[in-house]
């Protein structure tokens, strides 16, 4: 199997850049890492991460990556607010792109990226990690196939306890926590229910530690005969363990909680497990079944799927049209009006 020559553009402060790069190195049967480029102010903001993540790999200039025809693909992993800028540069040079979520805050710029990728016939793959969570993927498929019946409610929570510095950083973009983590939950809801008829954003600042950024996110997504609620926060004690997805259908309720937890005894990095509980009718009574997942590596399936898409072996199930509608909906949840 021919390896995909790939390079990484950027390092982010609070997202998945080191993990993505590490996964590329682990998937050495799929990828040949040519090098990396540092952009924006990352030498100051990400100095420790750069030293650890990129040790032993060649630093390149951005132009060297963009203008090397042998580099087929890039991972764009700079801070969220700059993502579309560098993804567009990569698209303009015909590269396949894996981009950190969700992609800056301009619908116009996202539309331009989509049109460039469409014209090129290249891959745009976005790092929504829960798409590759086995229980989440199974629940989404069963909901879409009608196995759960009419889905009248979806609830998704994704919180954690962040430092004051991190929560102050949320002020870099409108919507704060909704933009940063809520985008994952908007994706889950839309994979199940599609584009909402109405979005009601209710993001606010807790004021804890004197931080005035929107560190508590909440939105209602309205559909015919159904409602979805998403919630995320950066000040929640025990919040990580309460991350969950609840899908309520007329035939079956599926609760996945926690969405992820570190797999006990794992020797490989980023190994996770998850747990689901399902309620349904059996012999006229409500029955409950609980199941624990096998350990899974958070990023490996994601990046292997990207490799298969680049090689043309797998069609991206997340179409450009879907990614654009998802982005527009995320912006509405962040408080932007219309499109």
C-alpha positions in Angstrom: 0.0 0.0 0.0 1.4 3.4 -1.0 1.9 5.7 1.9 0.3 9.1 1.9 2.9 11.9 2.2 1.5 14.3 4.7 2.5 17.4 6.7 0.9 19.3 9.6 0.2 23.0 9.5 0.1 24.6 13.0 -0.3 23.7 16.6 -3.3 24.7 18.7 -3.4 25.5 22.4 -6.4 23.6 23.6 -7.4 21.2 20.9 -6.2 18.0 19.3 -3.0 18.9 17.3 -0.5 16.8 19.3 -2.8 13.8 19.4 -3.5 14.0 15.6 0.2 14.3 14.8 1.0 11.4 17.2 -1.6 9.3 15.5 -0.1 10.0 12.1 3.2 8.7 13.4 1.6 5.6 14.8 -0.2 4.9 11.5 3.1 4.6 9.8 1.7 2.0 7.4 -0.7 4.7 6.1 1.2 8.0 6.3 4.7 9.2 5.7 5.1 12.4 7.7 7.2 14.9 5.7 7.3 17.6 8.4 5.4 20.4 10.0 5.0 24.2 9.8 4.6 26.7 12.7 2.2 29.6 11.9 0.7 32.6 13.7 2.1 33.1 17.2 2.5 29.5 18.1 6.2 29.6 19.0 5.1 31.7 22.0 1.7 30.2 22.8 2.5 26.5 22.1 6.2 26.2 22.8 6.0 23.2 25.1 3.6 21.4 22.8 5.8 22.0 19.8 8.9 20.6 21.5 7.1 17.5 22.6 4.9 16.7 19.6 7.3 17.5 16.8 10.6 16.2 18.2 12.6 14.3 15.6 10.5 15.7 12.7 11.6 18.3 10.1 10.3 21.8 10.4 9.2 23.3 7.0 8.0 26.6 6.0 4.4 27.0 5.0 5.4 27.6 1.4 7.5 24.4 1.3 4.4 22.4 2.3 2.0 24.1 0.0 4.3 24.0 -3.0 5.6 20.5 -2.7 3.5 18.4 -5.1 4.6 15.2 -3.4 2.8 16.3 -0.2 -0.7 15.0 -1.0 -2.4 15.8 2.3 -2.2 18.2 5.3 -3.6 18.3 8.8 -4.6 21.9 9.6 -4.3 22.2 13.4 -3.7 25.8 14.2 -5.9 27.6 16.7 -9.6 27.4 15.8 -10.0 31.1 14.8 -7.3 30.6 12.0 -8.4 27.3 10.6 -10.2 28.4 7.5 -7.3 30.7 6.5 -4.8 27.8 6.3 -7.3 25.2 5.1 -8.1 27.6 2.1 -4.4 27.9 1.3 -4.1 24.1 1.3 -7.2 23.8 -0.9 -5.9 26.4 -3.3 -2.8 24.1 -3.7 -4.9 21.0 -4.3 -4.2 19.2 -1.0 -6.4 16.8 0.8 -7.3 18.3 4.1 -8.0 17.1 7.6 -9.0 20.2 9.6 -9.5 20.7 13.3 -13.1 21.5 14.1 -15.2 23.6 13.5 -13.4 26.1 11.2 -13.2 29.8 12.2 -16.3 31.9 12.3 -17.1 33.1 8.7 -19.8 31.3 6.8 -18.6 33.1 3.6 -15.0 31.7 4.1 -16.4 28.2 4.8 -18.5 28.4 1.6 -15.4 29.4 -0.3 -13.4 26.4 1.1 -16.2 24.0 0.2 -16.4 25.3 -3.3 -12.6 25.0 -3.8 -12.6 21.4 -2.5 -15.5 20.5 -4.6 -13.8 21.9 -7.7 -10.6 20.1 -6.9 -12.3 16.8 -6.1 -10.2 16.5 -3.0 -11.1 15.4 0.6 -12.2 17.8 3.3 -12.3 15.8 6.6 -13.1 17.5 9.9 -12.0 16.3 13.3 -15.3 15.7 15.1 -14.0 12.9 17.2 -17.4 11.4 18.4 -18.1 10.4 14.8 -15.7 7.6 15.4 -17.0 6.6 18.8 -18.4 3.0 18.2 -21.5 3.4 20.4 -22.3 6.9 19.1 -21.9 5.8 15.5 -24.2 2.8 16.1 -26.8 4.8 17.9 -26.8 7.4 15.1 -27.2 4.8 12.5 -30.1 3.0 14.3 -31.9 6.3 14.9 -31.6 7.2 11.2 -32.7 3.8 10.1 -35.9 4.1 12.2 -35.1 1.4 14.7 -35.8 3.8 17.6 -39.0 5.1 16.1 -39.9 8.8 16.0 -37.1 10.7 17.7 -38.8 13.3 19.7 -35.9 14.4 22.0 -32.1 14.5 21.8 -30.0 15.8 24.7 -26.3 16.1 24.6 -23.9 17.3 27.3 -20.2 18.0 27.1 -18.6 19.8 30.1 -15.3 19.9 32.0 -13.4 22.0 34.5 -11.1 24.5 32.8 -8.6 27.0 34.1 -9.2 30.7 34.3 -6.6 31.2 31.5 -8.5 28.7 29.2 -11.9 30.3 29.9 -10.4 33.8 29.2 -9.3 32.4 25.8 -12.9 31.6 25.0 -13.3 35.3 24.4 -11.3 34.8 21.2 -14.5 33.8 19.4 -18.2 34.5 19.7 -20.1 31.8 21.5 -17.2 30.8 23.7 -17.7 27.2 24.9 -20.5 26.7 22.4 -18.0 27.3 19.5 -15.2 25.3 21.2 -16.9 22.2 22.4 -20.6 22.7 21.5 -19.8 22.1 17.9 -19.3 18.4 18.6 -22.9 18.3 20.1 -24.4 20.2 17.2 -22.9 17.6 14.9 -24.4 14.7 16.9 -27.8 16.3 16.9 -27.7 17.0 13.1 -26.5 13.5 12.3 -29.6 12.2 14.0 -32.2 14.9 13.2 -30.8 17.0 10.3 -31.0 20.8 9.9 -33.2 22.4 12.6 -36.1 24.6 11.8 -35.1 27.0 14.6 -32.1 27.6 16.8 -32.4 29.4 20.2 -28.9 30.2 21.6 -28.7 30.8 25.4 -24.9 31.1 26.0 -23.7 33.1 29.0 -20.8 33.8 31.4 -20.8 32.2 34.8 -18.6 35.1 36.1 -16.5 32.6 38.2 -13.0 33.9 38.9 -14.1 37.2 37.3 -14.1 35.7 33.8 -16.6 37.4 31.6 -16.4 35.1 28.5 -19.3 32.7 27.5 -18.0 29.7 29.4 -21.5 28.2 29.8 -23.2 27.2 26.6 -26.8 26.1 26.0 -28.9 25.9 22.9 -32.3 24.6 21.8 -32.7 23.2 18.3 -36.3 22.9 17.3 -37.7 20.3 14.8 -41.2 19.3 13.9 -42.7 17.4 16.9 -39.3 17.2 18.5 -36.6 19.3 20.4 -32.9 18.9 20.9 -31.0 20.5 23.8 -27.2 20.8 24.0 -25.3 22.0 27.0 -21.6 22.5 27.7 -19.6 24.3 30.4 -16.0 25.0 31.4 -16.6 25.3 35.2 -18.3 22.0 36.0 -16.9 19.9 38.8 -17.0 16.3 37.5 -18.3 17.5 34.1 -16.1 15.1 32.0 -17.7 12.1 33.6 -21.2 13.4 32.9 -20.7 13.9 29.1 -23.6 12.1 27.5 -25.9 11.6 24.6 -29.5 10.7 25.2 -31.8 9.8 22.2 -35.4 9.4 23.1 -37.5 7.5 20.5 -41.0 6.2 20.7 -39.7 2.6 20.5 -36.4 2.9 22.5 -34.3 5.3 24.6 -30.5 5.2 24.2 -28.3 6.8 26.7 -24.5 6.9 26.2 -22.7 8.0 29.3 -19.9 8.8 29.7 -19.3 9.5 26.0 -15.7 8.6 26.7 -13.6 7.5 29.7 -9.9 6.4 29.8 -9.7 2.6 29.3 -8.4 0.9 32.4 -5.0 -0.8 32.0 -4.5 0.4 28.4 -0.9 0.6 27.3 -1.6 2.6 24.1 -2.2 6.4 24.2 -5.7 7.8 24.1 -7.5 4.5 24.5 -11.1 5.1 25.6 -14.2 3.2 26.5 -17.9 4.1 26.7 -21.1 2.8 28.2 -24.7 2.7 27.0 -28.0 2.0 28.6 -31.1 1.2 26.5 -34.8 1.2 27.6 -37.5 -0.5 25.6 -40.7 -2.5 26.0 -40.6 -6.2 26.6 -43.7 -8.3 27.4 -45.6 -5.1 28.2 -43.0 -3.9 30.6 -40.0 -1.5 30.4 -36.8 -3.4 30.2 -33.3 -2.0 30.5 -30.0 -3.3 29.1 -26.5 -1.9 29.8 -23.3 -2.5 27.8 -19.7 -1.5 28.1 -17.7 -0.9 24.9 -14.4 -2.5 24.1 -11.5 -0.1 24.3 -11.0 2.1 21.3 -8.4 4.6 20.3 -9.9 8.0 20.0 -8.0 9.2 16.9 -6.8 6.1 15.1 -10.1 5.3 13.3 -10.5 8.9 12.4 -7.2 9.3 10.7 -7.3 5.8 9.1 -10.7 6.8 7.6 -9.1 10.0 6.2 -6.3 7.9 4.6 -8.9 5.6 3.0 -10.7 8.7 1.6 -7.5 10.2 0.2 -6.7 6.9 -1.5 -10.2 6.7 -3.0 -11.1 3.5 -1.1 -13.8 5.1 1.0 -16.3 7.8 0.2 -16.6 10.5 2.9 -20.0 10.0 4.5 -20.0 13.6 5.7 -20.7 15.4 2.5 -19.6 18.9 1.7 -23.3 20.0 1.8 -23.6 18.5 5.3 -20.4 20.1 6.6 -21.6 23.5 5.3 -25.1 23.2 6.9 -23.4 22.0 10.1 -21.1 25.1 10.2 -24.1 27.4 9.6 -26.0 25.8 12.4 -23.0 26.0 14.8 -22.8 29.8 14.0 -26.5 30.2 14.9 -25.9 28.3 18.2 -23.0 30.7 18.9 -25.4 33.7 18.5 -24.8 34.8 14.9 -28.0 35.8 13.2 -29.1 34.0 10.1 -26.2 33.0 7.7 
